Amino acid sequence: MKKIKQEKGAATLFVIIAMLFFSMYLGAMYILTANTEHAQAEEIEVIKKTYEQGVNNIDDVYETLVSRGTSN
C-alpha cells in the first residue's frame, strides 16, 4: 500500500512537468509566429514605401530593395 501512495505523487509530478513543458512549447510557438508576422509586415511596408516613391517599373523596385537589403 505504501508504494501506491508514492507512485501517485510521482504521477502528479510527471503531469505537472509535462504541462509545464507543453505550456512553454505553446508560448514559444506563439512568439515565433508573432515575430514572423511582424517581420513580414515590416517588409511589406518597405516595399510599399519604395513603390510609392514614384517608381513605375517593377525592375527598379527590385533593384532598390536589393540595394537596401545589402546595405543593412
Backbone hydrogen bonds, N-H to C=O, Kabsch-Sander energy under -0.5 kcal/mol:
donor,donor_aa,acceptor,acceptor_aa,energy
5,K,1,M,-1.3
6,Q,2,K,-1.6
7,E,3,K,-2.4
8,K,4,I,-1.9
9,G,5,K,-1.5
10,A,6,Q,-1.8
11,A,7,E,-2.5
12,T,8,K,-2.2
13,L,9,G,-2.2
14,F,10,A,-2.3
15,V,11,A,-2.4
16,I,12,T,-2.4
17,I,13,L,-2.5
18,A,14,F,-2.6
19,M,15,V,-2.5
20,L,16,I,-2.2
21,F,17,I,-2.4
22,F,18,A,-2.3
23,S,19,M,-2.5
24,M,20,L,-2.3
25,Y,21,F,-2.3
26,L,22,F,-2.4
27,G,23,S,-2.4
28,A,24,M,-2.4
29,M,25,Y,-2.4
30,Y,26,L,-2.1
31,I,27,G,-2.4
32,L,28,A,-2.5
33,T,29,M,-2.3
34,A,30,Y,-2.6
35,N,31,I,-2.5
36,T,32,L,-2.0
37,E,33,T,-2.4
38,H,34,A,-2.1
39,A,35,N,-2.4
40,Q,36,T,-2.3
41,A,37,E,-2.2
42,E,38,H,-2.2
43,E,39,A,-2.2
44,I,40,Q,-2.4
45,E,41,A,-2.0
46,V,42,E,-2.1
47,I,43,E,-2.3
48,K,44,I,-2.6
49,K,45,E,-2.6
50,T,46,V,-2.4
51,Y,47,I,-2.5
52,E,48,K,-2.2
53,Q,49,K,-0.5
53,Q,50,T,-0.9
54,G,51,Y,-1.0
55,V,50,T,-0.6
56,N,54,G,-0.6
61,V,57,N,-1.5
62,Y,58,I,-2.3
63,E,59,D,-2.4
64,T,60,D,-2.2
65,L,61,V,-2.4
66,V,62,Y,-2.6
67,S,63,E,-2.3
68,R,64,T,-2.0
69,G,65,L,-2.3
70,T,66,V,-1.9
71,S,67,S,-1.1
72,N,68,R,-1.1
